Amino acid sequence: MTPSTPGHQAWAERTRNRLDSVIDSDRWRAPKEFDALGPQGLLNEAAVVSFASNDYLGLSMHPAVIAAAHVALDRWGTGAGASRLVTGSRPVHSQLEVALADWKGTEAAVCFPTGFAANLGLISVLGGPGVRILSDELNHASIIEGCRLSKADLAVYRHADVDHLAELLEASTRSATPTMVITDSVFSMDGDLAPVEAIADLCRRHGAILMLDEAHAILGPRLPAGLTDDPDLMLVRMGTLSKALGSMGGFVAASRDIVDLLINLARTYIFTTALTPADAAAALAALRIVRSPEGEALMARLTALVARVAGPEHPSPIVPIILGSEARAIAASRDLLDEGLWVPAIRPPTVPPGTSRLRITLSAAHTDAQVNQLVKTLDHLIGPPNRPGA
């Protein structure tokens, strides 16, 4: 459509210039349709195995999870129809929140339609003018946006650097500023762990609230016994329903007062339609599996597959292979796809310039043959010295 007024023409030109800038910087992206149930399916009509999903336990295709969603669809329909504070709450939402609180060892939990919405709502409510936020430099984009929206005083500490964090907390203590420390427990692009126990100890000593984003923490880090009910530590745990639980949504598990505060003040809870009943039911069924002997077996299998690709010391299902240049990462991803293996190239702005990489994610749903093919192909294309644990 050709713009008809100078104002419209200016906007069209602005939009086109921004698109051209993305293209010229070789950062153009578009969704790729993947016709699949689980890690294997069709991409552009070619059979491929995906090593890019966060469905770490393969629960999105578990018969009990699918059946629970079907039952919810038949009982409540496809959508909640309104926000939770209007007419959007269904019994399954409350059942899921009770189960999540029990799983995380907290007094209460509250669900949001996405993990991104959970972080935005949580940080904007607990932050704000007069509050200081200390955030790890590699925290997820949803945390970064939540910090911006909160209008709190923000300081970014060096990645997983407990000494730097201690310096910042000392400054907060001297100024008597209410302070919140925020960290991913597993970092989504590097697959490494935050030093949670050391951070919790600092927060305890300085009276800071600790927010943990546990979206990717299926294999750890495990919190020490008693940490969730330590009277000297205020702990807030955020997680997702869309990764290891194979459904959709996010949640916050915390004290009853914090959860009630979120229900009453979090705009991403108040002003959006509730999580669909089918998603809630699927997540509840998945959580029951995770906490069962079957779930323990799935996690043991996932641990073994991670060790096969990245070595026994690697702590998460996220295995990065840092190649440096964007061109090299894109070429490696393309070569793997030619072999029927879909491993995405991750490049700026998702990661810093010069650290473009392949990001492998493993699932208990992968077969031994699929993982063996991945390892063999990586060794051929990149070489064992470039793989973690090789």
N, C-alpha and C positions, 0 to 999 in steps of 0.2 A: 504494500500500500504506500503510495506516494504522499508524504506530508503536504497539507494544503495551506499552512500558515507559517510565517517565519519562526514563531515559537516552536511549532511542531518540528519544523526542519532542523532547528538547533538541537532539539532533544534527539532526533533521529541521528544526527551527525555525532553527537556526544556518545550515543550508544554504540554506533558503528566504530568510532575511534577506540573505545574501550575494548570492544571485541577484537579489533585489529591488533591492539597491544598484546592481548592474550595470545593471539596466533603468532605474532612476530617473536614473542619470547619463548615460543615452542611449548606453551603450557595449555594448549587447547585440550579440553576433555569432553567426553560425551558418554552417557550410560551405554553399556553393552548388555543386550538382552540375553539372559542365561536361562534356558529352558531346562530346569533341573529340579530333582527332589534329592537333597543331599549334595555331596561334593561332585557327583558325576552328572553331566548333562550335555546339552547342545548349545554351542556358542557360534553364531553365524552358520548354523547347520552342520558344524563340525563337532565331533565328540571330544570333550575335554574333561579333565579332572581339575577342579578348583582347589587351590591352596591359598584362598583369599578370604574365606568366610570366618566370622567370629562365632559360628555355631559349634563351640568347642567340644561338646559331648554328643553332637548329632541329634539332639532332642527335638529339633524342629520337625523331624520325620518319624518320631517315635509313635507307635500305634496308640499308646495310652494318652499321649499329649494331643494327637489329632482327634481322638474320640472325645476327649473332654471339650475341645473346641466345638465339635459337632453338637454335643448335648447343649452347650450354651447357646449356640446359634438357634437351635430348635426352641429353646425356652425363652430367650430374650431378643432374638433377632440379630441383625448385623451391627447395630450401633447403639450406643447409650442414649443418644438423642439430646443430651444437655450436659452441662457441667455437673460435677459431683454435688455442688451446693444447691442445685435446682432440682432436677428430676433424674440426674444421670447415675446415681449410685444404685448398684445392684448387690444382692447378697454376696455374690462371688468376689466383689471388690473388698468387702470387709474380711471375708475368709482369707483372701490372699494376704492382706495386710497383717492379720494376726499371725499367719504362718511365716511371713517375712521377718516380723519382729522376733519370733521365737528362734528362727534360724540365725539371726544376727545377734541375739542375746540382748535386745533392747526392750524398753517398755512399750514402744509403739512403732508403727511404720505407716507411711502414706505413699500411695502410688501416683505417678504422673504419666501422661500419654507417651512421653519419650524420656530417655536418659538426659538428653540435652535440656529439656524443659525442667527436669528435676534439678539439675545444677543451676540453671538460671534462677529458678524460684528460690532455692535454698540460699544461694550466696547473696541474692538481692535482699532477702529478708534478714539474714544474720549480719550482713555487712551494712554499709551505709555511712553517712557523715559521722565522724567521731570514732569510727572503728578502723583499725589497721589490719590489712590482710597481708600475710606472708605466703607467697605462692611459688612452688617449684617452677623453674624456667621451662621445663618440658611438660607441664600439665596440659591436659586436653583443651581443645578450642572452646568447649562449652564452659570450662572453668574460667578461661581468659575472658570470655564474653560476660559471664556472670560477675566477675570482678569489675569490669568496666561499667556494667549497668548498676552495680551497687553504689557507686560514687564514694566508696571507701578509700582511705589512703592505702595505696598498694605498693608493696616492695617485693621484688622478685629475687629469690635466693638461688644461688648456683645449684645445678642439678644434684640432688641427693647429698648436698654438702651440709652436714650437721653443724660443722663449726661456723659456717656463714650464717646459718639459721640461728645459732646461739647468739651471735653478735647482734642480729636484728631483734631477737627477743629481749636481750639485755636493754636495748634502746627503748623498747616498748615498756619494759618494767620501770625504767627511770622516769619515763614521762607519764606513767600510769594510764596508758592508752589501752582500752579493750582490744584484744588481738585475736585473730583467727588464723590458724595455720592450715593451708590446704595442700594436699598432695594426692596424686594418683598413687595407688599402692602398686600397680603394675603399669608401666608406661607403654602406651599403645604403639609407638613406632620403634622402640628399642627392645621391648620385652624384658626390661630389667625391673628390679624391685626397689621400692623406697625403703630406707632403713626405719621401718615403722616403730620399732621398740624405742630406738634412740630419739626419734621425733616425739613420741608420746611422753617420754621421760622429760624432755625439754618443756613440753606444753604443761605437764603437771607442775614442774618447778616454777614456771612463770605465770601460771593461771590463765593460759591461753586455751581457747577451744580448738579442737583438732577435727578437721573434716577430711575423711578418707574417701576417695573415689575408687571403688572396688569393681568397676565395670569389667575388668579383664582378670580378676583375681581368682580364677577357678582352681589353680594349683597352689595358690599362696599369694602373699605371705599369710601365714596363720597368725592370728592375734594371740598373745599370751593369755592364759586362763586368768579371768578376773578383770581384764582390761575394760570390758564393756560396763562393768558395774563398779569400777573404781571411783570412790567418792571424791577423789582429788583430781579427776580428769573428766572434762566434759568432751565426749566423743560423739561425732555424728558420722554415720556410715551411709554412703550413697552407692547404689548399684543399679544394674539394668536387668530387665527381663528379656532383652533382645539378643543376648550373646549366649552364655552357657545355658540359659533356660529356654532358648529357642523360640521365644514369642516376641512380644513388642511391648515397650514401655520402660519406665524407670521408677525408682523408689528411693525414699529416705527413711532410714531406721535410726531412731534417737530416743531421747526422753519423751515422756508424754507431753510435757510443756512445749518442747521444740516442735513436735509434730502438730500440736494444736495451733501453735503460732503460724506454721506453714499453711495449714488449712484455712486460716483466717486472713493471712496477709500475702501469700505467694500468688502473684498474678498469673503465673503459668499453671496454677491449679484452679484458681477461681474463674478465670475468663477463658476456659477452653473446654471442649467436650471431653467427657470422661473416656478413659481407656475402654476399648470395646469389651463387652462381656466375654466374647470368645478368646480374646487375647489374655484376659485375666484368668479364665479357666485353664487355658493352655499353660500359662506360667505356673499356676497352682499345681497342676498335674506334674509338670517338669520338676518343680521344687520337691515334691514328694519322692520322685525318682532319685534326685540328687542326694537326698538324705537317707536313701535305702541302700542295702547291699549291692543292688544293681548299679547305683550311682557310684559307689566306691570302686566297683569293677571298671566302670567307664573311665573314671579318673586314673586308675592304675594303667589302663591301656593308653590313655592320652600321654601319661608320663613316659611310658616306654617308647612311644612314637617320637616324642620330643627328643629323648636321648638318642634315638637312631639318627635323627637329622642334625642335632646341635650338640650332642654330648650330654653325659649324665648330670652335669652341673648346671645346665641351662634351666632357669626357674619358671618359664612360662611357655605357652603354646605359640608365642609370637617370636619368630626367628628372623632377624634382619640380616641381610647380606649387603653391607655398605660398599658401593662401587664408585662413589665420588661424583662423577659427571652425570648429568641428566641423560646425555646421549648413550652412555654406556649402560645405564640402568634400563633405558627403553629398549636398547638392542638386546640385552639379556632377557628381558621379559618377552620380547617377540620371538627369540630363539626357543625359549621354553614352550611358548604357545605352539610353535611349529611342531613340537614333540608331543602335543596334546596336554600340556601342563599349564594351567593358568595361574601365574604368580605376578601380581601387579608391580609395576615400577612406581615407587613413591618418590616424589621430587618436590622442590620448592613450589608453593609456600608451605606445604605440609611439613617438610623437614628443612633445616638450614641449607643454604647453598653449599655445594661441595660435599654433601652427605647423601646424595640420591642413592636409592637402595632398592633391592628386592625385599618385599615383606612377606614372608611365608607364615601362614597360620595353619596349624595342625588341628585335626579333629579326631575324636575317637571313632568317627564314622569312616575315616580313611582305611582302606585295606592295606595289608602288608605289601601286596604287589604294587599298589599305587605309591606308597612311600618309598619302596625300593627303587621304583622307576625315577622318582624325584631325585633321590640321592645320586643315582647313577648318572642322570642327565646333568645335574649340577656339577658333579666331578668332571664330567666331560667338557662342559661349556665354560666353567669358571675355574675349576681346580679345587682340590681339597683344602689348600692353605687359606682360601678365601671364605671357607665355611666355619661358623662357630663350632668348636669342639672337634674339628677335623684334624 
